[in-house]
Amino acid sequence: AHVDHGKPQFGGVVSEAGEAQFEIVSADGKITVHASNHGAPVATDGGSGKLTILAGAEKREVLLKAAGANRLTGEGTYSAGAKLLLQVQWPGKAPLQARVVVR
């Protein structure tokens, strides 16, 4: 089947929602969300999202916008132990929601 399903390809954390798998990566002050469906890139044109980061008593939100191909990006960071709640909206589709804890 899909050998890489559920495994990070870009050094981030992976979570699923509906028909999509998301890899959330924090690097150089930027959050990048890579979207795929069984290994095939999912187009993000016109898409948007929000990443809620819960770290201890702190809550931060990062707004995400389409950044070409299968990516959404925004300004922010997260660290180990953070709980991430990703909300994504594709044009004409029901919103997707994914959760993951950063190890």
Secondary structure as UniProt FT lines:
FT   TURN            3..6
FT   STRAND          13..17
FT   TURN            18..19
FT   STRAND          20..27
FT   TURN            28..29
FT   STRAND          30..37
FT   TURN            38..39
FT   STRAND          40..41
FT   TURN            45..46
FT   STRAND          48..55
FT   TURN            56..57
FT   STRAND          58..66
FT   TURN            69..70
FT   STRAND          71..75
FT   TURN            80..81
FT   STRAND          83..89
FT   TURN            91..92
FT   STRAND          96..101
//
